[in-house]
């Protein structure tokens, strides 16, 4: 059996419920992946793995299927607390080289802050693997420009979900990079 993914899609969701587990289930439902068995993997995007839309990715899956992915989740029942979950992605220009996905979850970060952080993590890991210069004291935007100018990192992105915790509820935010195996 070939376990090298051919496709990758991103999704996100949020859920609120009196019970913590149900808030997570609602977040998975909102993300469109509640009816699958999730297996967490590390951060490598295989060479040649194509990015596809969530809708197209879901068409490849069957109810109850085991799916592999990189998942970020944050939950709380502290009223009005801002929670975030983000997936960052960095793809190399060379399609024969692997890329990176990162997960990040935090309290008190906006979608922009969490997304940039996750994107920076993925790009930093890819830059390190490619032997590109890395100065952790420079801002994400400075490093992003240097790496894109080098033409070795072609694309970075993130998918992020944030929410404020509702009163007397558990709230869960969830973001995922889901791998689809070849058929």
Backbone bond lengths (Angstrom), bond angles and torsions (degrees), N, CA, C in turn:
res aa  C-N    CA-C-N  psi(-1)  N-CA   C-N-CA  omega(-1)  CA-C   N-CA-C  phi
1 X - - - 1.449 - - 1.523 109.84 -
2 X 1.326 115.49 131.49 1.457 122.12 -179.28 1.533 109.35 -88.90
3 X 1.314 117.15 117.05 1.457 121.04 -179.58 1.529 113.09 -104.68
4 X 1.337 117.23 17.83 1.457 120.10 177.12 1.537 107.93 -88.01
5 X 1.329 116.80 118.07 1.468 119.59 -177.77 1.525 112.90 -64.39
6 X 1.320 115.24 142.97 1.460 121.84 175.20 1.519 111.46 -96.14
7 X 1.337 115.70 -27.86 1.461 121.04 -174.88 1.526 110.93 -133.61
8 X 1.318 114.09 160.81 1.458 122.05 178.36 1.525 107.42 -144.12
9 X 1.347 115.39 133.56 1.460 118.46 172.27 1.518 109.91 -134.74
10 X 1.317 115.15 160.08 1.461 122.04 -177.66 1.517 109.83 -114.51
11 X 1.321 115.18 146.43 1.451 120.45 177.85 1.522 109.29 -151.08
12 X 1.314 115.14 167.25 1.461 120.10 179.67 1.521 109.01 -156.71
13 X 1.337 115.36 161.34 1.449 118.82 179.10 1.518 111.90 -165.42
14 X 1.329 114.44 167.55 1.455 121.74 178.70 1.526 108.12 -139.56
15 X 1.327 115.90 145.44 1.458 120.56 177.52 1.514 111.41 -142.81
16 X 1.328 115.68 147.61 1.463 122.58 178.28 1.524 108.47 -132.51
17 X 1.337 116.59 134.02 1.468 121.04 177.71 1.522 108.76 -165.07
18 X 1.318 115.93 160.35 1.471 120.11 176.89 1.527 111.49 -63.82
19 X 1.313 117.55 -29.07 1.461 122.82 -179.83 1.530 110.21 -101.78
20 X 1.312 116.50 137.14 1.465 122.14 -178.86 1.528 111.97 -58.56
21 X 1.330 117.13 -48.18 1.463 120.75 -177.99 1.527 111.29 -62.49
22 X 1.312 116.96 -40.74 1.466 119.52 179.43 1.526 111.09 -67.03
23 X 1.331 117.70 -34.74 1.471 118.49 177.62 1.530 109.53 -64.50
24 X 1.329 116.56 -37.19 1.467 120.25 175.81 1.523 110.56 -65.54
25 X 1.316 117.29 -43.89 1.465 121.36 178.51 1.531 110.78 -59.62
26 X 1.328 116.57 -42.51 1.463 119.89 177.79 1.533 111.67 -64.36
27 X 1.324 116.84 -36.76 1.466 120.02 176.85 1.529 110.27 -63.99
28 X 1.340 116.81 -41.76 1.467 120.24 176.74 1.522 110.95 -64.07
29 X 1.340 116.58 -41.56 1.472 119.91 177.48 1.523 110.24 -61.27
30 X 1.320 116.39 -44.49 1.456 120.88 179.39 1.532 111.17 -62.14
31 X 1.324 116.55 -33.03 1.468 121.79 178.05 1.528 112.19 -80.56
32 X 1.335 117.15 -10.83 1.466 120.76 178.10 1.509 115.21 86.44
33 X 1.352 117.95 10.48 1.472 118.49 -175.25 1.529 113.29 -126.38
34 X 1.322 117.88 26.23 1.467 120.73 -179.09 1.523 112.51 -70.58
35 X 1.316 118.00 -23.96 1.466 119.84 -174.31 1.530 113.53 -94.40
36 X 1.339 116.11 20.24 1.466 121.37 178.13 1.523 109.34 -123.20
37 X 1.317 115.97 159.89 1.464 122.52 175.09 1.531 107.71 -93.94
38 X 1.308 115.80 119.44 1.459 121.28 -173.40 1.524 111.63 -93.90
39 X 1.327 115.28 132.63 1.460 121.73 175.59 1.528 107.12 -124.37
40 X 1.309 115.49 121.50 1.462 121.35 -178.76 1.523 110.64 -79.39
41 X 1.325 115.42 134.26 1.464 121.61 175.95 1.528 108.39 -125.02
42 X 1.327 115.67 171.88 1.465 119.29 179.73 1.523 110.30 -78.58
43 X 1.284 118.29 -156.08 1.456 122.51 -157.81 1.524 118.05 -104.44
44 X 1.301 120.19 16.52 1.464 120.88 -173.96 1.527 111.99 -94.77
45 X 1.336 115.55 129.54 1.459 122.11 170.38 1.528 106.03 -96.83
46 X 1.335 118.73 116.59 1.463 120.03 -176.56 1.529 112.61 -62.13
47 X 1.326 117.25 150.93 1.464 119.33 174.69 1.532 109.46 -56.27
48 X 1.318 116.25 139.59 1.460 121.17 177.43 1.516 115.20 80.97
49 X 1.315 117.91 -3.46 1.472 121.36 178.92 1.533 107.81 -71.34
50 X 1.314 116.41 125.06 1.463 121.54 -175.19 1.526 112.36 -95.75
51 X 1.326 116.29 137.09 1.453 121.54 173.97 1.526 108.80 -77.30
52 X 1.334 115.90 131.35 1.453 121.06 177.40 1.529 109.14 -130.25
53 X 1.301 116.17 167.02 1.458 119.89 179.72 1.526 110.08 -72.19
54 X 1.321 115.29 160.43 1.469 120.98 176.54 1.523 110.26 -57.60
55 X 1.324 116.40 -44.95 1.462 120.75 -178.37 1.526 111.61 -60.04
56 X 1.321 115.85 -46.00 1.465 119.43 178.48 1.528 110.84 -64.87
57 X 1.309 117.18 -41.50 1.466 121.02 179.30 1.515 111.94 -60.28
58 X 1.325 116.24 -45.39 1.467 120.03 -179.42 1.530 111.84 -63.57
59 X 1.326 117.40 -30.62 1.486 120.39 177.86 1.533 111.93 -64.63
60 X 1.327 117.33 -23.39 1.468 121.38 -179.46 1.532 112.45 -82.15
61 X 1.330 117.86 -10.07 1.463 121.88 -171.68 1.519 112.02 -104.37
62 X 1.347 115.17 153.24 1.467 121.89 176.89 1.525 109.11 -118.38
63 X 1.323 116.05 146.64 1.465 121.08 179.09 1.524 110.76 -50.64
64 X 1.324 116.36 134.23 1.457 121.67 178.09 1.514 114.78 83.38
65 X 1.324 117.33 -5.73 1.465 121.71 -178.13 1.523 110.67 -63.63
66 X 1.323 115.96 146.42 1.463 121.27 171.26 1.523 106.95 -81.01
67 X 1.337 115.94 124.62 1.456 119.88 177.19 1.523 109.13 -121.35
68 X 1.308 114.19 145.21 1.452 122.09 -179.14 1.520 109.23 -103.33
69 X 1.326 116.16 143.72 1.448 118.51 178.91 1.501 113.13 -170.63
70 X 1.311 114.37 175.19 1.451 123.13 173.41 1.523 105.47 -108.76
71 X 1.330 116.87 124.48 1.456 121.75 -170.18 1.531 111.25 -124.37
72 X 1.326 115.24 138.61 1.463 121.94 173.08 1.525 106.89 -120.45
73 X 1.334 116.19 134.36 1.467 121.16 -176.77 1.525 108.82 -144.79
74 X 1.311 114.88 139.06 1.461 120.27 175.03 1.518 107.20 -142.58
75 X 1.337 116.18 137.32 1.461 119.37 177.97 1.521 110.61 -142.74
76 X 1.316 114.52 159.47 1.456 120.66 179.98 1.526 108.80 -164.88
77 X 1.318 114.72 158.20 1.461 120.32 170.67 1.528 110.53 -120.82
78 X 1.327 116.32 18.07 1.458 121.92 178.15 1.532 109.11 -85.86
79 X 1.302 116.23 107.43 1.459 123.21 -174.48 1.532 112.64 -47.69
80 X 1.313 114.92 133.50 1.474 125.21 176.71 1.526 114.09 69.76
81 X 1.313 118.16 6.39 1.465 120.46 178.51 1.530 109.18 -72.96
82 X 1.317 117.09 135.88 1.460 122.49 176.51 1.518 108.37 -87.11
83 X 1.330 116.45 124.79 1.470 121.40 179.37 1.529 108.68 -122.40
84 X 1.331 115.27 150.37 1.466 119.72 -178.75 1.523 111.08 -143.82
85 X 1.328 114.09 148.41 1.461 122.54 173.66 1.525 106.63 -137.50
86 X 1.326 116.46 132.90 1.460 119.97 -174.86 1.522 111.51 -142.87
87 X 1.313 114.83 145.71 1.459 123.31 173.29 1.523 106.84 -117.59
88 X 1.323 117.05 128.17 1.459 122.29 175.23 1.515 109.46 -106.49
89 X 1.314 116.58 153.84 1.460 121.63 -177.86 1.521 109.16 -140.57
90 X 1.320 116.81 139.16 1.468 122.15 174.91 1.523 108.17 -136.54
91 X 1.326 115.07 124.35 1.463 121.01 -178.16 1.521 110.49 -113.62
92 X 1.340 116.97 136.39 1.459 120.18 179.03 1.527 111.05 -79.67
93 X 1.313 116.27 156.25 1.468 120.80 175.87 1.522 110.47 -66.65
94 X 1.321 117.68 -36.06 1.467 122.83 -179.90 1.524 109.05 -80.30
95 X 1.321 117.34 112.11 1.468 121.76 -178.08 1.529 113.41 -65.80
96 X 1.331 117.40 -11.21 1.465 121.34 177.70 1.526 112.07 -90.52
97 X 1.321 116.37 4.32 1.458 122.50 -179.90 1.520 108.95 -112.35
98 X 1.315 116.21 147.07 1.464 120.09 -179.81 1.522 110.87 -77.90
99 X 1.336 114.59 156.56 1.459 121.71 176.29 1.517 110.36 -111.63
100 X 1.320 115.57 -174.45 1.466 120.84 -177.17 1.518 111.95 -131.21
101 X 1.327 113.94 147.41 1.457 123.42 170.65 1.527 106.11 -124.10
102 X 1.337 115.92 141.54 1.462 119.79 176.38 1.523 108.83 -128.34
103 X 1.320 115.43 154.95 1.466 120.20 175.49 1.515 108.88 -119.86
104 X 1.332 114.79 146.00 1.457 120.67 -179.05 1.525 107.77 -148.05
105 X 1.312 115.99 136.23 1.465 121.13 175.76 1.525 107.26 -138.88
106 X 1.347 115.10 141.33 1.467 118.11 -173.27 1.529 110.97 -155.68
107 X 1.310 113.53 164.49 1.463 122.29 173.24 1.521 107.73 -108.27
108 X 1.324 116.71 136.90 1.451 121.20 173.70 1.515 116.12 82.12
109 X 1.319 118.94 4.25 1.463 120.80 178.73 1.531 109.83 -99.44
110 X 1.331 115.76 139.49 1.454 120.69 174.24 1.530 109.00 -71.70
111 X 1.323 115.79 170.03 1.468 120.20 177.29 1.527 110.46 -60.37
112 X 1.312 116.77 -40.94 1.461 120.03 179.93 1.524 111.21 -64.10
113 X 1.317 117.48 -45.73 1.468 121.15 -179.67 1.523 111.21 -63.50
114 X 1.317 117.45 -48.02 1.462 120.74 -179.08 1.522 111.04 -65.53
115 X 1.328 116.47 -41.40 1.465 120.47 -179.86 1.510 112.64 -63.64
116 X 1.330 116.28 -46.06 1.466 119.61 178.26 1.521 111.29 -63.07
117 X 1.314 117.18 -38.60 1.459 120.86 179.28 1.529 110.65 -62.81
118 X 1.335 116.87 -47.28 1.471 121.13 -179.91 1.528 110.96 -64.47
119 X 1.309 116.05 -40.89 1.470 120.96 179.11 1.522 110.52 -64.03
120 X 1.327 116.43 -42.36 1.459 122.19 177.96 1.532 110.61 -62.28
121 X 1.341 116.88 -42.04 1.469 120.01 178.01 1.522 111.27 -58.21
122 X 1.340 116.32 -49.34 1.465 120.36 -178.80 1.527 110.78 -62.93
123 X 1.329 116.95 -45.45 1.465 120.64 -179.65 1.523 111.51 -64.66
124 X 1.323 117.62 -37.93 1.468 121.02 178.79 1.522 111.31 -64.68
125 X 1.341 116.39 -41.42 1.473 119.34 178.20 1.525 110.64 -65.05
126 X 1.338 117.27 -42.02 1.460 120.12 178.77 1.528 110.64 -66.55
127 X 1.322 117.28 -43.22 1.465 120.48 178.96 1.520 110.79 -58.73
128 X 1.316 117.11 -42.48 1.458 121.24 178.14 1.529 110.73 -62.13
129 X 1.326 117.00 -44.44 1.465 120.82 -179.95 1.528 111.63 -64.71
130 X 1.335 116.26 -32.06 1.467 120.73 -179.05 1.523 112.51 -87.28
131 X 1.339 117.07 -3.57 1.461 120.57 179.99 1.514 113.39 75.63
132 X 1.332 117.53 23.21 1.461 120.70 179.22 1.525 109.71 -81.27
133 X 1.340 116.67 153.22 1.466 119.20 179.09 1.527 110.73 -62.71
134 X 1.312 115.00 142.90 1.460 120.23 -176.04 1.509 108.88 -139.15
135 X 1.311 116.10 114.85 1.455 121.36 176.63 1.527 108.15 -115.95
136 X 1.338 117.68 103.50 1.466 119.88 -176.51 1.523 113.60 -64.63
137 X 1.335 117.43 -14.12 1.456 120.09 179.77 1.530 112.79 -83.87
138 X 1.333 116.62 -12.16 1.469 119.78 177.22 1.521 109.17 -83.02
139 X 1.304 115.97 154.31 1.466 120.06 179.15 1.523 109.73 -71.76
140 X 1.330 114.66 161.41 1.468 120.58 177.83 1.517 110.15 -55.48
141 X 1.325 119.10 -43.46 1.460 121.30 -176.58 1.530 111.70 -66.31
142 X 1.329 117.57 -35.89 1.471 120.35 176.70 1.530 110.45 -66.29
143 X 1.343 116.38 -46.89 1.469 119.59 179.39 1.522 110.53 -64.37
144 X 1.327 117.33 -40.08 1.468 121.36 -179.78 1.524 110.21 -58.11
145 X 1.327 117.38 -44.85 1.464 120.91 -179.41 1.534 111.21 -64.69
146 X 1.323 116.74 -43.02 1.470 120.35 179.34 1.526 110.04 -61.10
147 X 1.340 117.23 -46.46 1.458 120.78 -176.73 1.527 111.51 -68.47
148 X 1.319 117.64 -37.41 1.467 119.35 179.40 1.522 110.57 -71.41
149 X 1.321 116.71 -35.25 1.465 120.11 176.94 1.530 109.98 -64.26
150 X 1.330 117.31 -34.19 1.470 120.76 179.62 1.520 111.58 -65.89
151 X 1.336 117.16 -16.40 1.467 124.73 -179.90 1.523 113.11 63.72
152 X 1.337 116.83 20.68 1.463 120.12 176.33 1.520 111.65 -99.90
153 X 1.331 116.42 -26.08 1.463 120.86 174.25 1.519 106.30 -110.33
154 X 1.323 116.43 116.32 1.450 120.00 -172.77 1.526 113.59 -93.20
155 X 1.340 116.74 -28.95 1.458 117.91 -174.91 1.521 110.88 -153.85
156 X 1.320 115.09 136.96 1.463 120.82 170.18 1.523 106.87 -128.92
157 X 1.330 115.13 152.55 1.452 120.03 179.65 1.516 108.97 -161.84
158 X 1.333 115.57 171.91 1.456 119.97 174.24 1.517 109.19 -149.28
159 X 1.319 114.79 157.73 1.462 122.16 169.30 1.519 105.65 -127.68
160 X 1.332 115.49 128.10 1.455 120.40 -170.67 1.523 110.55 -136.35
161 X 1.323 115.24 141.35 1.457 121.21 174.86 1.521 108.76 -125.89
162 X 1.328 116.91 129.64 1.460 121.50 174.86 1.525 108.84 -126.13
163 X 1.316 115.56 161.58 1.465 121.06 175.40 1.520 108.63 -163.95
164 X 1.314 114.80 155.25 1.450 120.99 168.95 1.522 107.38 -95.73
165 X 1.314 116.49 135.59 1.461 121.89 179.97 1.524 108.59 -66.43
166 X 1.331 115.03 132.74 1.466 120.98 179.09 1.523 110.42 -83.86
167 X 1.323 114.73 153.12 1.461 121.40 -179.22 1.526 111.07 -62.90
168 X 1.336 115.47 134.59 1.473 123.37 179.30 1.523 113.26 59.99
169 X 1.325 116.36 29.48 1.463 121.47 -178.80 1.528 110.25 -137.56
170 X 1.319 113.60 158.93 1.451 120.76 163.49 1.520 106.02 -92.92
171 X 1.311 116.68 141.28 1.459 121.74 174.43 1.514 107.80 -124.78
172 X 1.328 115.72 139.35 1.464 122.45 178.96 1.524 108.96 -129.94
173 X 1.328 115.67 133.15 1.460 121.22 170.48 1.527 107.06 -113.39
174 X 1.315 115.32 147.69 1.456 121.48 -172.03 1.524 108.47 -146.64
175 X 1.328 116.77 137.86 1.461 122.94 173.78 1.521 107.12 -137.34
176 X 1.327 116.94 146.45 1.455 120.14 -175.01 1.527 112.47 -147.58
177 X 1.318 113.86 145.96 1.461 123.18 165.41 1.522 104.00 -110.00
178 X 1.318 117.04 112.88 1.465 122.11 -174.17 1.515 109.94 -105.46
179 X 1.338 115.97 126.73 1.454 121.94 177.81 1.513 110.45 -90.42
180 X 1.326 116.33 138.60 1.461 122.54 176.52 1.523 107.13 -115.70
181 X 1.329 115.13 122.15 1.465 119.93 -179.41 1.512 110.51 -74.90
182 X 1.334 115.81 158.05 1.469 120.96 177.75 1.517 111.68 -65.30
183 X 1.312 114.80 151.98 1.476 119.64 -178.87 1.512 110.95 -105.82
